[in-house]
Amino acid sequence: MNVVSKPIKEINRIGAEPTAHDGLLAAVSCLQPLEACAKLGSGLEGLSDTEAAARLKKFGPNLVARERKATIPEEL
């Protein structure tokens, strides 16, 4: 059986389009923990209650967007 496979990056993000945040994630992943937290406006212990409330108000709840279901060939 000849199945055309997709790159792993594409399989993991079925139906998702690249966003501007993808570049930020790549850049932050190369930093030391303290530097990464500072760039993201956080700390090693996470967000303060005040900052968490502000981000909740600004961005809404931290929910995963629903993606379309993979087809059988994509799952294989």
C-alpha positions in Angstrom: 0.0 0.0 0.0 1.5 3.4 -1.0 0.5 6.0 1.4 1.7 9.6 0.9 2.8 10.9 4.3 2.8 14.5 5.4 5.6 16.1 7.4 5.2 15.6 11.2 4.6 19.4 11.8 1.7 19.3 9.4 0.2 16.2 10.9 0.3 17.6 14.5 -1.6 20.7 13.4 -4.4 19.4 11.3 -6.4 22.2 9.9 -4.3 24.9 11.7 -2.6 27.7 10.0 0.7 29.1 11.1 0.4 32.2 13.3 2.7 35.0 14.3 3.0 33.4 17.7 4.8 30.4 16.1 7.9 32.5 15.6 7.7 33.7 19.2 7.4 30.2 20.5 10.5 29.1 18.5 12.5 32.1 19.8 11.5 31.6 23.4 12.3 27.9 23.3 16.0 28.7 22.7 16.2 30.9 25.8 17.2 30.1 29.3 14.2 29.7 31.7 14.6 33.1 33.4 15.0 34.8 30.0 12.0 33.0 28.5 9.8 33.9 31.5 10.9 37.6 31.3 10.2 37.7 27.5 6.7 36.3 28.1 6.0 38.6 31.1 5.9 35.7 33.6 8.2 34.2 36.3 9.4 30.7 37.2 6.5 30.4 39.6 4.0 31.4 36.9 1.8 34.5 36.7 0.8 36.5 39.6 -2.9 36.5 40.5 -3.2 40.1 39.2 -1.5 39.3 35.9 -3.6 36.1 35.4 -6.8 38.0 36.0 -5.7 40.8 33.5 -4.8 38.2 30.9 -8.1 36.3 31.4 -10.0 39.6 30.9 -7.9 40.5 27.8 -7.6 37.1 26.1 -10.4 35.0 27.6 -10.1 31.5 29.1 -7.2 29.3 28.1 -9.1 26.7 26.0 -7.8 24.6 23.1 -9.5 25.5 19.8 -11.3 22.5 18.4 -9.6 21.1 15.3 -11.1 19.1 12.5 -10.9 15.3 12.9 -8.0 13.7 11.0 -8.9 11.5 8.0 -8.0 7.8 8.1 -5.0 8.3 5.7 -3.8 11.2 7.9 -4.0 9.0 11.0 -2.0 6.2 9.3 
